[in-house]
Amino acid sequence: MTFQEVNLKRRSIRDFLDKPVSDDIINEILKEALEAPSSSNTQPFKVVVATGNILKSIGNELTQKYKASLTLRKQNIIGKILTARKYGLKPNKVYETIQGKYPGIYQDRRIKTAVGLYKVLGLKREDKKKRDEEMTKNFYFFGAPAAIWIFANPKMKYTALVDTGIFMQNIMLSATSKGLGTCPQGALNLWREPVDKHFNVPKGYELVCGLSLGYPSDDKVNFYRPEKLSVEELLVSKK
Ligand SMILES: Cc1cc2nc3c(=O)[nH]c(=O)nc-3n(C[C@H](O)[C@H](O)[C@H](O)COP(=O)(O)O)c2cc1C
């Protein structure tokens, strides 16, 4: 595939085939991703790859946490505190996920993208139960047989996130070029304990993002193409 083909083919995949991805392919993807530029070649990231029973176990625990977090809505403050304690719901505080609304136009774009996705899924925005069910799929990786968590060292300040983002995009494009699909998931940045239970992430590395990896199914959800900005909207005008 040419770069244009790979770039256009990469979309966030939210339904995967029940088909394993070999360790050799995962290693090849990571090797290609490591060709990414990084500030002074510092490569301030570490990666966890989970498959098989370990992935299942992490997925079960994340799903349990997410389902418990949904019950918080209906609880008073004491109930919230007790449930949060019981299920370890304190979210990642270093590279934080926004809880609630995004600021300004970003919330508008977020809603537009979500509404487009719900339309493809035949889901009404008011149907909170169905939306929760869709959201829950994040925590079992949309059925993917592999997931990757990327950690970065915040001592590298802003370059930690820039370098990690570039590296992640290399993973996604490399995977796409091999007929695989990915979904980058901020949802997988909420809680790291289930991952820490199975992997020795070195001290000082903080969770940035997770992504699901596998072979895309033919489900309609995988053909959703949310609108991107035009170049005119992107460019800052001259004075
Ligand atoms: C940092 C980041 C976090 C994301 N988090 C999620 C997520 O938690 N769940 C999800 O389904 N998609 C998630 N996405 C995918 C975006 O929704 C998707 O990239 C966007 O809608 C554009 O669609 P495209 O990837 O198909 O071009 C995330 C993407 C990025 C880059």
The ligand as a Gaussian input file, in Angstrom:
#p B3LYP/6-31G(d) Opt

LIG

0 1
 C       -6.021000       9.981000      22.343000
 C       -7.226000       9.296000      21.758000
 C       -8.175000       8.751000      22.604000
 C       -9.284000       8.077000      22.072000
 N      -10.169000       7.446000      22.910000
 C      -11.143000       6.669000      22.396000
 C      -11.922000       5.845000      23.247000
 O      -11.736000       5.809000      24.467000
 N      -12.872000       5.069000      22.680000
 C      -13.094000       5.055000      21.317000
 O      -13.967000       4.311000      20.869000
 N      -12.356000       5.826000      20.489000
 C      -11.374000       6.605000      20.994000
 N      -10.564000       7.334000      20.162000
 C      -10.789000       7.310000      18.713000
 C      -11.368000       8.631000      18.216000
 O      -12.717000       8.705000      18.553000
 C      -11.149000       8.691000      16.705000
 O       -9.768000       8.739000      16.453000
 C      -11.820000       9.912000      16.065000
 O      -13.205000       9.847000      16.209000
 C      -11.460000      10.002000      14.585000
 O      -11.821000       8.823000      13.928000
 P      -10.759000       7.960000      13.120000
 O       -9.725000       7.453000      14.103000
 O      -11.554000       6.818000      12.571000
 O      -10.137000       8.838000      12.092000
 C       -9.468000       8.023000      20.663000
 C       -8.507000       8.598000      19.829000
 C       -7.398000       9.199000      20.362000
 C       -6.359000       9.766000      19.426000

